[in-house]
Amino acid sequence: MRKTWSTGLDPSQFPPESRPYGSKVLIDACKPHRHIRQFPAATRLRRRTYEDLLRRWPEFELDSPPPSITSFHDG
């Protein structure tokens, strides 16, 4: 949604005069109740994906270490 109300504190809007307006994205990440039994009990990260993240972590130039994850999806 474009040109929605924002806040004067939003640093992504520049120049400051444009700060009352911004853009937003709405994501419906809810599980539809009629299909609830088709969803897994939990969603977990695959070990391979996590290892790729660890390998690429320096590319992201973040000040924090990568998250420590010990539970992975078996698939």
N, C-alpha and C positions, 0 to 999 in steps of 0.2 A: 504494500500500500504506500503510495507516494503522497507527499504533502500532508502528513498527519501531524497532529499536535505533538510537540516534543518538549524539551526543557532548555532553558538557557544554560544549563550546565553540560549539555551534550558537546563534547570536544570534537566529535566527528563532523559537526556542521561548522563550516567556515565560509565566509566571514561571520562574526558573531551576530550580525543582524539577521541571518537566516536561521538562527537557532530555535525560534518558536516552531519551526516545521522540520520534519524529518521523514524517514522512510522506515517501515516496519515489515517484518515477515511473520506471518502466523503459520504455525505448524501444528496440525492435529496429530499428535503422537499417541493418542489413546487407542487402546485395543477395543475394537467393536465387540460389544457384549455378545452378540449372536454368534460370533466366531471365537469366543474366549477359549474354548477347549482345544482349538487348533494351534494356539500359541504355546511355546515351551514355557515351563515353569520359571525359567530364568534365561536371560541372554548374557552370554559370556564371550569374552574375546578369545580368538584363536591364538595359540602360542606363536605360530608363525607370524601373525600380524604384529604381535607384541615385540617379537625379536626384530622385525623390520623397523618398528618405531625406535627401539633402543639403538639400532645401528645408525639411524638417520637423525637422532636427537640433536647432535651438534649443529645440523643444518638450520634448526629452528631458532638458534641463538637466544634461548631462554635462560633466565638467571637461576632457575630451579632445576633440581635433578629430575629425571624421568620418574613417573609413578611406579611404585613397587606393586606388581600384580602377581598373585600366586594361584589364582583359580582360573582355569581356562576351559573353553568349550572343547569337548572331546571329538568334534567332527572334523 
